[in-house]
Amino acid sequence: MLAMLSQARYDDGTAMSRGHLADELLTLLTAGHETTATTLAWTVERLRRHPEVRRRLVAEGRPGR
């Protein structure tokens, strides 16, 4: 999860600040499994509704990029 968050970019191409990254990670780690499960379910649901974003995400995750 940390690797994914550290590679995340805003729409303008800028990276998350270290503080924001730490806040997101802390939330996922300490909020409990219900919050993590809900976050993952929401992410999958959003990706299913936006196949173009899913294709970009898959392409970015491929080795050798």
MDTraj code that builds the backbone (N, CA, C; nanometers):
import mdtraj as md
import numpy as np

residues = "MET LEU ALA MET LEU SER GLN ALA ARG TYR ASP ASP GLY THR ALA MET SER ARG GLY HIS LEU ALA ASP GLU LEU LEU THR LEU LEU THR ALA GLY HIS GLU THR THR ALA THR THR LEU ALA TRP THR VAL GLU ARG LEU ARG ARG HIS PRO GLU VAL ARG ARG ARG LEU VAL ALA GLU GLY ARG PRO GLY ARG".split()
xyz = np.array([
    [0.0832, -0.1186, 0.0000],
    [0.0000, 0.0000, 0.0000],
    [0.0876, 0.1248, 0.0000],
    [0.1945, 0.1220, 0.0765],
    [0.2835, 0.2380, 0.0813],
    [0.3434, 0.2666, -0.0555],
    [0.3822, 0.1620, -0.1269],
    [0.4392, 0.1816, -0.2608],
    [0.3371, 0.2467, -0.3530],
    [0.2133, 0.2033, -0.3449],
    [0.1089, 0.2617, -0.4292],
    [0.0839, 0.4077, -0.3926],
    [0.0778, 0.4362, -0.2645],
    [0.0549, 0.5740, -0.2226],
    [0.1714, 0.6647, -0.2613],
    [0.2926, 0.6142, -0.2504],
    [0.4088, 0.6980, -0.2821],
    [0.4177, 0.7280, -0.4313],
    [0.3544, 0.6454, -0.5151],
    [0.3545, 0.6692, -0.6591],
    [0.2322, 0.7475, -0.7060],
    [0.1381, 0.7699, -0.6173],
    [0.0147, 0.8406, -0.6536],
    [0.0460, 0.9841, -0.6935],
    [-0.0307, 1.0347, -0.7893],
    [-0.0138, 1.1715, -0.8372],
    [-0.1496, 1.2391, -0.8423],
    [-0.1504, 1.3687, -0.8141],
    [-0.2709, 1.4486, -0.8305],
    [-0.2925, 1.4718, -0.9797],
    [-0.4070, 1.5269, -1.0154],
    [-0.4378, 1.5507, -1.1561],
    [-0.3345, 1.6394, -1.2250],
    [-0.2716, 1.7279, -1.1505],
    [-0.1717, 1.8168, -1.2115],
    [-0.0326, 1.7531, -1.2180],
    [-0.0214, 1.6267, -1.1757],
    [0.1048, 1.5542, -1.1846],
    [0.1940, 1.5632, -1.0625],
    [0.1565, 1.6418, -0.9637],
    [0.2388, 1.6535, -0.8438],
    [0.2150, 1.5353, -0.7502],
    [0.3183, 1.5029, -0.6748],
    [0.3100, 1.3916, -0.5792],
    [0.2454, 1.4391, -0.4495],
    [0.1962, 1.3426, -0.3725],
    [0.1446, 1.3741, -0.2393],
    [0.2585, 1.4233, -0.1514],
    [0.2269, 1.5154, -0.0639],
    [0.3281, 1.5595, 0.0323],
    [0.3546, 1.4457, 0.1302],
    [0.4700, 1.4504, 0.1945],
    [0.5019, 1.3454, 0.2929],
    [0.3994, 1.3421, 0.4045],
    [0.3522, 1.4598, 0.4444],
    [0.2515, 1.4668, 0.5500],
    [0.1205, 1.4024, 0.5091],
    [0.0769, 1.4308, 0.3868],
    [-0.0478, 1.3718, 0.3389],
    [-0.0313, 1.2212, 0.3228],
    [0.0816, 1.1793, 0.2720],
    [0.1109, 1.0367, 0.2572],
    [0.1061, 0.9667, 0.3935],
    [0.1689, 1.0272, 0.4930],
    [0.1686, 0.9699, 0.6282],
    [0.0272, 0.9636, 0.6848],
    [-0.0521, 1.0679, 0.6613],
    [-0.1906, 1.0687, 0.7102],
    [-0.2729, 0.9567, 0.6468],
    [-0.2585, 0.9391, 0.5149],
    [-0.3333, 0.8341, 0.4458],
    [-0.2931, 0.6958, 0.4968],
    [-0.1647, 0.6735, 0.5106],
    [-0.1165, 0.5445, 0.5578],
    [-0.1606, 0.5181, 0.7013],
    [-0.1508, 0.6176, 0.7850],
    [-0.1930, 0.6025, 0.9239],
    [-0.3416, 0.5697, 0.9324],
    [-0.4215, 0.6358, 0.8510],
    [-0.5657, 0.6082, 0.8493],
    [-0.5918, 0.4634, 0.8113],
    [-0.5251, 0.4164, 0.7058],
    [-0.5473, 0.2784, 0.6623],
    [-0.4989, 0.1769, 0.7658],
    [-0.3906, 0.2088, 0.8346],
    [-0.3344, 0.1135, 0.9299],
    [-0.4075, 0.1104, 1.0634],
    [-0.4594, 0.2234, 1.1058],
    [-0.5166, 0.2302, 1.2405],
    [-0.6683, 0.2324, 1.2453],
    [-0.7317, 0.2534, 1.1335],
    [-0.8768, 0.2700, 1.1353],
    [-0.9511, 0.1382, 1.1529],
    [-0.8833, 0.0283, 1.1374],
    [-0.9485, -0.1005, 1.1546],
    [-0.9767, -0.1664, 1.0211],
    [-1.0009, -0.2948, 1.0289],
    [-1.0190, -0.3704, 0.9051],
    [-1.1453, -0.3315, 0.8297],
    [-1.2473, -0.2816, 0.8999],
    [-1.3693, -0.2415, 0.8304],
    [-1.3411, -0.1252, 0.7358],
    [-1.2645, -0.0280, 0.7837],
    [-1.2332, 0.0881, 0.7004],
    [-1.1464, 0.0472, 0.5825],
    [-1.0495, -0.0392, 0.6063],
    [-0.9633, -0.0846, 0.4980],
    [-1.0443, -0.1625, 0.3955],
    [-1.1307, -0.2505, 0.4408],
    [-1.2140, -0.3283, 0.3493],
    [-1.3065, -0.2367, 0.2695],
    [-1.3643, -0.1380, 0.3346],
    [-1.4522, -0.0439, 0.2658],
    [-1.3750, 0.0368, 0.1629],
    [-1.2540, 0.0810, 0.1976],
    [-1.1707, 0.1567, 0.1044],
    [-1.1364, 0.0738, -0.0180],
    [-1.0985, -0.0509, 0.0031],
    [-1.0656, -0.1379, -0.1094],
    [-1.1884, -0.1671, -0.1950],
    [-1.3020, -0.1903, -0.1314],
    [-1.4253, -0.2161, -0.2065],
    [-1.4646, -0.0938, -0.2884],
    [-1.4537, 0.0231, -0.2294],
    [-1.4849, 0.1473, -0.3004],
    [-1.3905, 0.1655, -0.4198],
    [-1.2632, 0.1353, -0.4010],
    [-1.1652, 0.1486, -0.5089],
    [-1.1991, 0.0555, -0.6245],
    [-1.2314, -0.0683, -0.5939],
    [-1.2673, -0.1645, -0.6982],
    [-1.3940, -0.1183, -0.7701],
    [-1.4912, -0.0717, -0.6958],
    [-1.6154, -0.0239, -0.7564],
    [-1.5877, 0.0924, -0.8516],
    [-1.5045, 0.1869, -0.8092],
    [-1.4706, 0.3026, -0.8944],
    [-1.3968, 0.2579, -1.0200],
    [-1.3061, 0.1629, -1.0049],
    [-1.2302, 0.1155, -1.1203],
    [-1.3206, 0.0421, -1.2199],
    [-1.4209, -0.0275, -1.1679],
    [-1.5150, -0.0967, -1.2576],
    [-1.5991, 0.0034, -1.3355],
    [-1.6299, 0.1156, -1.2763],
    [-1.7105, 0.2173, -1.3435],
    [-1.6295, 0.3013, -1.4421],
    [-1.4978, 0.2992, -1.4284],
    [-1.4111, 0.3819, -1.5135],
    [-1.3020, 0.2957, -1.5756],
    [-1.3373, 0.2197, -1.6811],
    [-1.2403, 0.1270, -1.7401],
    [-1.1165, 0.1966, -1.7969],
    [-1.1296, 0.3211, -1.8423],
    [-1.0116, 0.3910, -1.8945],
    [-0.9099, 0.4181, -1.7845],
    [-0.9570, 0.4472, -1.6655],
    [-0.8668, 0.4666, -1.5518],
    [-0.8026, 0.3339, -1.5130],
    [-0.8818, 0.2268, -1.5144],
    [-0.8295, 0.0940, -1.4830],
    [-0.7199, 0.0549, -1.5816],
    [-0.7401, 0.0817, -1.7118],
    [-0.6371, 0.0501, -1.8112],
    [-0.5089, 0.1280, -1.7856],
    [-0.5223, 0.2557, -1.7525],
    [-0.4030, 0.3373, -1.7211],
    [-0.3311, 0.2842, -1.5986],
    [-0.4073, 0.2462, -1.4966],
    [-0.3491, 0.1937, -1.3734],
    [-0.2734, 0.0643, -1.4001],
    [-0.3310, -0.0239, -1.4787],
    [-0.2645, -0.1493, -1.5129],
    [-0.1368, -0.1211, -1.5908],
    [-0.1439, -0.0294, -1.6862],
    [-0.0260, 0.0047, -1.7668],
    [0.0853, 0.0628, -1.6797],
    [0.0486, 0.1473, -1.5831],
    [0.1492, 0.2070, -1.4943],
    [0.2138, 0.1035, -1.4038],
    [0.1412, -0.0013, -1.3717],
    [0.1923, -0.1024, -1.2806],
    [0.2795, -0.2085, -1.3471],
    [0.2867, -0.2043, -1.4788],
    [0.3673, -0.3028, -1.5492],
    [0.5162, -0.2741, -1.5345],
    [0.5964, -0.3782, -1.5124],
    [0.7420, -0.3583, -1.5030],
    [0.7978, -0.3045, -1.6349],
    [0.9055, -0.2292, -1.6236],
    [0.9725, -0.1784, -1.7421],
    [0.9155, -0.0473, -1.7935],
    [0.8288, 0.0129, -1.7187],
    [0.7732, 0.1423, -1.7614],
    [0.8620, 0.2541, -1.7223],
])
top = md.Topology()
chain = top.add_chain()
for i, resn in enumerate(residues, 1):
    res = top.add_residue(resn, chain, resSeq=i)
    for name in ("N", "CA", "C"):
        top.add_atom(name, md.element.get_by_symbol(name[0]), res)
traj = md.Trajectory(xyz[None], top)
